[in-house]
Amino acid sequence: MSDIIISCVGVPGLISVDNCNEGHILIDVGISEVKIDGKNAIVGDISSGVLQSFNNISITPVPKGVGTITIAVLLRHLLSSFIKRHS
């Protein structure tokens, strides 16, 4: 019933087509390493079939999705702490 789903469990394919609707925003924080065709691959909690099943859905990529946001927020906090300490 929500418009935004954030998953950070680390269970590949946890969020499937059955959990999603058109217009959803999916933020995939979970990350796992699995074997696909004998090779190691990095996947998130959102099933790969979700993106193909809907025309109007937004999903963060895994990898290189929320990691950049995390880094930006950490740098912001670091700068804020530095400014407070030196004022």
C-alpha positions in Angstrom: 0.0 0.0 0.0 3.0 2.3 0.1 4.5 4.3 -2.8 8.1 3.9 -1.6 9.8 0.6 -0.7 13.2 0.6 1.0 14.8 -2.8 1.4 18.1 -3.3 3.2 17.9 -7.0 4.2 20.5 -8.6 2.0 18.2 -11.4 0.7 18.4 -11.6 -3.1 15.0 -11.3 -4.8 13.1 -10.6 -1.6 11.0 -7.9 -3.2 9.2 -9.5 -6.2 6.7 -8.4 -8.8 3.9 -9.4 -6.3 5.1 -6.7 -3.9 5.2 -3.8 -6.4 2.8 -1.6 -8.4 3.1 0.9 -11.2 4.6 4.2 -10.0 6.5 2.7 -7.0 9.9 4.0 -6.0 12.2 1.1 -4.9 15.3 1.9 -2.9 17.5 -1.2 -2.9 20.1 -1.0 -0.1 20.6 -4.8 0.3 23.5 -6.3 -1.4 24.5 -10.0 -1.8 27.0 -12.0 -3.8 25.5 -14.9 -5.7 26.6 -17.3 -8.5 25.0 -16.7 -11.9 26.1 -19.1 -14.7 29.1 -20.1 -12.6 30.3 -16.5 -12.0 30.0 -14.3 -8.9 27.5 -11.4 -9.3 26.4 -8.6 -7.0 22.6 -8.4 -6.6 20.2 -6.5 -4.5 17.0 -7.4 -2.6 14.7 -6.5 -5.6 14.1 -9.2 -8.1 15.4 -8.6 -11.6 11.9 -9.2 -13.0 10.4 -6.2 -11.3 11.9 -3.6 -13.7 10.8 -5.6 -16.8 7.2 -6.0 -15.4 6.3 -2.3 -15.0 6.5 0.7 -17.3 6.5 3.4 -14.6 8.7 2.2 -11.7 12.0 3.6 -10.3 14.7 1.3 -8.8 18.1 2.3 -7.5 20.9 0.2 -9.2 22.9 -2.4 -7.3 25.8 -1.9 -7.1 26.5 1.9 -7.3 23.1 3.0 -6.2 22.7 4.2 -2.6 26.4 4.0 -1.9 27.1 7.4 -3.4 24.3 8.9 -1.3 25.8 7.3 1.8 29.2 8.7 1.0 27.7 12.2 0.4 25.9 12.1 3.7 29.0 10.9 5.6 31.1 13.7 4.1 28.4 16.2 5.0 28.5 15.0 8.6 32.3 15.1 8.6 32.3 18.7 7.4 29.7 19.7 9.9 31.6 18.1 12.7 34.8 19.9 11.6 33.1 23.3 11.4 31.5 22.8 14.9 34.9 21.7 16.4 36.8 24.7 15.0 34.3 27.5 15.6 
